[in-house]
Amino acid sequence: MVRPTASSPETLSTYGQHFKITPDREAQLDWLCKEIGAANIKEAIERSINVMVA
């Protein structure tokens, strides 16, 4: 697995308005979206939860 790089500090995530996301965590979520083909971070999180509870 290739470790994702951090996104730029200027990037303001709408999810950050609901809970704190560090730039490193945002980069990981962006990587996850790309890897699983999710349209956005919310979908990636929901899919991940489904996998964990299945």
Residue, then its C-alpha position, 0 to 999 in steps of 0.5 A: m500500500v502506498r501511503p498517501t501524502a498530506s493535502s495542502p493546508e489551504t484545503l478547507s473540507t466541509y467535513g471539518q465544519h462538523f468535526k476536526i480533520t487533520p491534513d494527514r487524515e484528509a489525505q488518507l480519506d482522499w486516498l481511500c475515496k480513490e482506491i474504492g471508487a467512492a464519489n466523496i468522503k461521506e460515501a467512503i466512510e459509509r462503505s468502510i462502516n459497512v465493511m466493518v459491520a458485515 
